[in-house]
């Protein structure tokens, strides 16, 4: 019965909210962001489940260096990420002119793999974004966000350059509160099957 109700809700939103299927992404925007309400999206399958990780280690190492760089310059840079789909690319987002110069620097190092030393030199793909590392961290750490009763979990989505909160309800009041407090920095991931963890 509950499953049937969930699918009925999906059908209603498919008709009334005009969901947006984003090309290249496994995301369905159920309710787009407006000036007074946060975006709500649904992700039927996590992209992580469909990715190949062969040959990714140099990019993992470079991403770690890029993360340190973003933490050292949180007002100029945003969190970096590895872009999948086609050849791997390390994307280094920036928000200021100084940040662009910092983000573009080559990331180099060595590591051991199967008894041999491997050197990597990764040239980041720089991309201008709106929200800096500092701005995203401030929102993510906000007490008001953590205290929202409908929020089951949250994280910084580097690729979307936003903070994402996960919920299993379609709470319109939550959308309005998030938009009012955080001005488009927060999006809502709706997962009707997600349950709150219970410690036994």
N, C-alpha and C positions, 0 to 999 in steps of 0.2 A: 504493500500500500504506500509506504513511504517513498519507495523508488518511483512508483508511478507519479506521485505528487511532484517529485523533483523534476522528472521529465516534462510534466505539464508546465511547471514554472519555466523551464528552458524554452518550451514551445511558445509560451506567452511572451517571453522576452525576445525571442527570435522574431516575432511578429511586431511587437510594439516598440522595441528599443533599437531596431535596425542594427544588429551586431556587425562589427567591422572585422573581417578576416584579414589579418595582416600578412601580406605575401612574404614568404621566406621565414616566417615565424610560426610557431605552434601556439598562437595566442588568438583568442576571440575576444574582442572588446565588446562587452555586453552593454555597458553604459559609458559612453565617452565622457571625458572630463569637460566640465563647464566652469564658468567663473565662480559658481557657488557649490560645486560638487566634484569629488574626486573620481577618477576613472575606475571602473570595475572591469576586470578581465577574467577569463576562464582559460585554463591551460589543460587540454585533455591529456596530453602526454608531455612529460618533462623533456626538454631538448637534450638534457644530459644523457637520457637513455638511448638516444639515436646517434650519439657522436662517436667517432673513431678517435682513439688516443695514440695511435701509432706515430712515433716520431715527434711527440709533443714535448718531450722533456726539456729541450733547449728553450722552448717558449715558457715552460713553467719556471725555469730558472730566471729568465729575463723578466717575467711578470713579477717575481719576488723582488727583484731589484727596482722595478718600476713602482711597486707598492711602497718600498722604502723611500723612494724619491717623492712620492705623493704625500707621505706622512711628514717628510721634512719640509715640504712646501704646500701645506694644505689649503691655502687661500688661492694658489695659482693653478693647482692641478686637481684632477678628479681621479677616482679609483680606476686603474687600468684593467683590461680584460683581454682574454684570448678570443678572437673571432673564429668561429668554426664555419664549415660550409666552404668547400674549396680548400686551397692551401691555408695553413694556419697564418694568422696575422696577430701581432700584439698591438692592440690599440691603446694609445696613451692620450687620454682626453685632457684638455686644458681649458682654463677660463679667462686667463689674462695673456697679454702679449709676452710678459716674462715667462709665463707658464708654457707658451708655445715653444720657446727656445729650450726650456728645460725638458719638455716632453720629447723633442725631436732627437735628443742625444742618443747615440748608439749604445746599446746595452751589451756588454761583453763579459765573458767569464769562461771558466773551465770546470768540468766535473768528471768523475770517473764512472765508466760504464763498461761492464764485462771485461775488467782488467785493463782498459785503455783510457787514456785521457782524451776527453772530447772538448773542443773549443767551440764557443758559439759567439756570433756577432749578430745581434738582432736589431734591425732598423725599425723603430716603432712607426705605426701609422698614426699620425696625430689627427685629432678631431676636436673641434671646438664644441663645448657643451655649456649648459647653463649653471649647473650646480657643482660647486667645488667639493673637495674632500671634506673641508671644514663644515660646509653647509649641510652636507648629507649626514655627517657624524652628529652634528647638533640636533638635527631632527630625529635621527635614530635613537639617540640617547635621551630624548625628552621624556620626562616623567609622565606627561599627559598621554603620550602615545603608548607607553608601556601599560598604563592603567586603563586603557579602553577595554571594557568587558567583552566585547565581541571579537577582539583581536586574539588569534591563537598563536601567531608567531610573526616575526618580522625580520627583514634583512635589507642590506643595501644591494640593489640590482645595478651592478656597474655598467652593463650594456645599455640599460634604459636610463641611466643617470638619475635614478629616483630611489626613494625608500619604498619598499613594498611591505604591506601588511596582509596577512592571510586570515580569512574568515570563512565560516560555513553558512553565514546568513547574508541576505541582501538587505542591508540596513541603510536606509536612506539618510537617517539622522547622522550615522557615522560618516557617510560621504560628505555631508555638509560641514560637519565639525572639522574633518581633515582639510577640506578646501579652505575653510576660514582660518585655521591655525597655520597651515603650512604652504598655502598658495601654490598648489600644483606640484609640490615636491614629493608627495605621497600618492601611491596608487594602491588599489585594493585587488588582491587576487582572491577570487571566490572559488572555494572548493567545497561543494555540498557534502562530500563524503568524509571530509576531514573532521576528526574528533579531538577534543582537548585531551592532552595526556593526563592520566590520573595516576598518582603515586600510590602504591599499595604497601 
